[in-house]
Amino acid sequence: MTESLSSLGSLSSPRSLGSSALQADPLVSVSGLAKSFGDHTVLRSIDFDVAPGSVTVLIGPSGSGKTTVLRSLNALDVADGGIVSIGDVEVDFGRRPVTKRQVATLRAQSGMVFQSHHLFPHLTVLENVTSGPVLAQRRDRSEVEAESRELLRLVGLEDKAESYPYQLSGGQQQRVGIARALAIRPQLMLFDEPTSALDPELVGEVLTVMKDLAAQGWTMVVVTHEIRFAQQVADQVLFMDGGVIVERGTPDEVLMRPRTERARQFLHRILDPLD
Amino acid sequence: MNGQTISLILDSLGPLLRATVTSTIPLTLISFVLGLVLALGVALMQLSPVRVVSGLARLYVSLIRGTPLLLQLFIIYYGLPALGVRFNPFPAAVLAFTLNVGGYAAEVIRSAILSVPKGQWEAASTVGMGYVTTLRRVVLPQAARTAIPPLSNTLISLVKDTSLASTIQVTELLRVAQEAAAPTYEFFALYGVAAVYYWVVCLALSVVQSRLEARQNRYVAI
């Protein structure tokens, strides 16, 4: 799979953007992000940066706000306050009203992979992948189809192009979801618990594709409970609880030597659920 | 059944068929197609977050469903001339049936749209689709699967409801049968022929319905 990745040229976002991923100007910058649903405050004030070509993993208990952070990055959830910038696009959610155009522009910067894939069931695998570029971006169909078949090869599904989503396994469906998100040529890939809805034996194939993308230099923000994936792939781990980032650092710092009791307890619970 | 009755039936087959093909079927199809377009608009209005818009749509559906179709037909054909609006029988019938289908089908389309998971809208927007593209390419094709059986019901009901147009001088199937039966008192025979014709049209539509349903099911595991 890694070999086919290198042939993608324009589709990959190479690490060469900065001499060192962590020193370059951030591709993503979030400051003061806040969000409530009714009386319930989900995010208090979230700040973090994501360097180009780096992988950020968000972990934390359910209800901690990590999915809302991810969804705020492409405005599926519109934050109440705070600034999100991705590349040249900056949206200040504190300045109302946030226009449809601002939302659309921000959303176009990132590809989103959902927990339950949300593939379009009435379209073939190939049509799912081409849907963004052809139906929304109005790019040339034949060019897009060639590119999309290449993306399907990248996720190991070139022979499934004409299948419908229901004919695929959960892992295959999620890989199509990844290809569909890549097809819009985003600057950034967002993953919202991409393996949480999968049978255990199907988790590996999805994580492998994600590792390949990381190795290829894609900038990624991943919400996951896969601690080993975080250890191997993340450049930065954010541990969230109660709508704030409680710990942040390298995988070693946050996952192996957590400073707070909350992070210790959480990691203990998910690594050793019976204990 | 004597020979005279049989020859009357045979003589009526042609004129009744003509009435079916030139009046009942066009009246049904035109009203249904226009009604569906209206219904889609009304359904989208019902789903609008703007209260005035959704309120108007709900009022419309309520009025259509809360009054008899025959009365709607009479208001348009016999009532509106009092306000200076005058229709010929056929256009009056098309208008009444369109408005009627618009009300009933709007409810079907609204619930079919709501049956499409929210994640489909979200996924469409993350690949860059706007409201109209999402509706056209993602939501309505999936809603169609849910909507086809109840909409087929609406259509089949409409075939038979067009017989009400006989009361406003439209020479559709029932009226032609009435006119043929009146001088001869052969009501049973002629209404029987008319019934068979209605039934055949509805049967044909049922076949179309099953074909459509089979087509819609190509992308789901059964």
Interface residues (C-beta under 8 A of the other chain):
Chain A: N74 L76 A104 R107 A108 S110 G111 M112 F114 S116 H118 L119 F120 P121 H122 L123 S131 G132 L135 A136 Q137 Y164 P165 Y166 Q167 R180 A181 A183 I184
Chain B: P117 G119 Q120 E122 A123 A124 S125 T126 V127 G128 M129 G130 T133 R137 V138 P141 Q142 R145 R218 Y219 V220 A221
